[in-house]
């Protein structure tokens, strides 16, 4: 088990958020290039945006707790 610290948790959440945002961007580019059908785009895009939202919310909450 690696050492846990608030900073490592923040870093991991930020990395997950960045990856999810990049995934969303790639999906948009695929859709606009007509490499991804509408149904597939909507399903995968909604999933990645949900992951982004969850990560962003967790990141903001952890930052808020650490400021107290």
N, C-alpha and C positions, 0 to 999 in steps of 0.2 A: 504494500500500500504506500503510495507516494505521500509525501508530506502535504497536508492541506493547508492552504492559507487563503485569506480573502482575495489576495492579489492573483493567486493561481486560478481561483474560481472566476474572478472577473476576466482574466485572460482567456479562459476556456469558453466562457459565455460569449465574449467578443469574437473569438474565432468561429464559433458556431453561427453567430449572427452574420459575420462577413461571408461565410460559406453559403449560407442560405440566401443572402442578398445576391451573391454572384450566380447562384443557381437560377434565381428568378430572372436575372438579366439574360442569362443564356437561353432560357425558355422563351422569353420575349423575342430575342433575335431569331431563334429557330422558327417561331410562329410567323414572324414577319417575312422570313425567307421562304415561307410556305413549306418548311421541312417538318412541320408538326401540325397535324389536323386539329381543328378547333376543339373537339371533345377532349382529346389528349392534353392539349394545351391548358384548357380550363381546369381539368382535374389536377395536373401536376403543378400548375401555377398556384392554385388555391392551397395546395398542401405546403408548398415552399413559403408562401406568404404567411400561412398560419404558423409555421416553424419560426419565421422571422419575428412575428409579433410576440410569440411566447418568449423567445430569447431576449428580445428587446425589453420586454416587461420584467423578466427576471434580472437582467443586467441593471435596469434602472432601480429596481427594488433593492438589490444588493448594494448599489452605490449609495442609495438613500440611507440604508441601515449603517453603512460604514461611516457616514458623515455625522452620525449621532454620537 
